[in-house]
């Protein structure tokens, strides 16, 4: 953790600059997403680690291929529609 606090200022547009040392320390780069909330009068920002969906699905499809399982777009759309229909039915 960085020892010395730094001061920053909010712009008229509500933008706040995160000091460079802190960005480097936390690995924050442009386009990094945050969740922002208030706790006991303090503003808390937490970096969101959003998974790479393309990479995840690539791994899923590779495992399916190893097992000889096939899944096409029609199967996916059909399953999604079926799930949504069941969910809607359960809600009444």
N, C-alpha and C positions, 0 to 999 in steps of 0.2 A: 504494500500500500504506500502511496506517496505521503510523505510526512507533512509537507507544507501546504496549507490551503491556498487557493488562488481566488481572485475576485474576477467576476465577469459581469457584463451588463446586458440587459435585454433591450433589443431594438424596438422601434415603434411597431414593427410587424410581429413582435412576439418571439423573435429569434434570439437564441442564446448561444454564444460561442463556448464550446468545451475547450479548455486550455490544451495546447499541443502536447505537453508532457503527459497529461491524463489520457489523451487520445492514444498516444503511443503505448502507454502502460497497459491500457485496456484493449488495444488492437482495434480501435474504432476507425473506420474508413468511411469515405463518402458513400451515401446510400444506406448506411447502417440504420436499422429500424429500432425504435425504442417503444416501450410501454411506459406511460407517464401517469402517475397517480399522486394523491395527497395523503399523507399520514401525519396526524397531529400537527397540522400547520406547516409541514415540510413538503417540498416537491421532491418526488423520488422518480428517477429515470432508470430503467433497467434495459440493457441491451437484449434484443430478441435474437435468439439463434433459430432462424427459420431453416428447416431442413431442405436440402436440394431434392425436390420431388422427382425430377427426371432421373437422378442417380438412384433414388430409392426404388422407383418403378423398374429401372433397368435391372437392379438386383433381383427383384421379384420375378421378372420375366426370365432371367437367366436360370433361377432355381426351377421355374416351371418347365423350361426347356430340358433341364437335366432329368426331370421326372417324366418327360414325354407328355406333359399337359399342354393343351392348346386353349387359348382364349382369344376371341376376336372382338371387334368393336360391337357387333350385334349382341354378343353374350353380356358384355359389360353394360350396355344401355338397357338390356332386358332386366338384368339383376337390379340396376338402380331404380328402374320404374317399379319393379315388384316390391322392393324395399320401401319406396316412398308410399306405395299404395297400402302396404301393411301398416306403416307408421300412421298414415292418415286414418285408417280404419280403427286403429287402437285409440286414437284421440277422440273418435266419435264424431 
